[in-house]
């Protein structure tokens, strides 16, 4: 079940209730979320999105059935 962990996420949930419902259906039971930022970076650049990792973590943390939330990243040189 989704329980917003911040007021901004609560506002988002009120604005996009169908997104929350879809995610709840996609994430049944005990779930772990693992994001490889190297893979996400290419589509983030292509779509011209800004992803705040801390806010994304807070968003996923709002789902009470998540057992693990992990981000994998590296350092760009040059």
N, C-alpha and C positions, 0 to 999 in steps of 0.2 A: 504494500500500500504506500502511496505517495504522501509524505508529510513534509512540506517545505521547510528547509533548514534555515532560510533567511527570508527577510521581507521582500527582497528583490525576486527571489525564486517564487515566493507566494504570489507576487504580482504577475510574473510570467505564467504561472499555472492558471490563474484566473483569466488571463488574456488568451491562452492556448489550451483549453481543457481537452480538446481532442488529441493533441500531441501527448499529453500526460496519459490519457486512456490508452492510446496506441502503445506507448512504452510499457505500461503496466501489463498489457497483453503479451508483448514481446519478451518480457522479463518475469516469467512465472517461477514460483518456487525459489530455491536458493540459487543465487547468481553471482558470478564474478565478472567484473568489467576490467579488461586489460587493453590499454590504448598504447599503440606504438606510434609515437609522435613522428618518427621518420616517415611512416606511411601516410599519416594524416597531413603532414606539412605540404605535400604536393597539391592535394585538393584544396587545402586552406588557401594556398597562394593562388590557385586557379580561380577559385570562387571569390577571392578578395575578401575573405572572412577574417575576423580577429577572434581568436579563441583564448580566453583567459582560463588557464589551467586550474587556478584556485576556484573560480566560479563553476567550472565544469565538475570539479570534485564535489563542491557543495550541492550541485544539482543531483548528481548520482547518489550522494549521501542521503538525499531526501527519500529514496526508495528503501524501505525498511527490510527488504528481503535480500539486499546485496551483502554478500559475505566478504568480498574483496574488491578494492578499487585501486588499480595500479597503472602508473604511467611509465613508459619506457622512453628514454630520450638520450641524446648524446650532445656533443659539442661540435659546432661547425667551425672549422679552421679556415682562416683566410678571408 
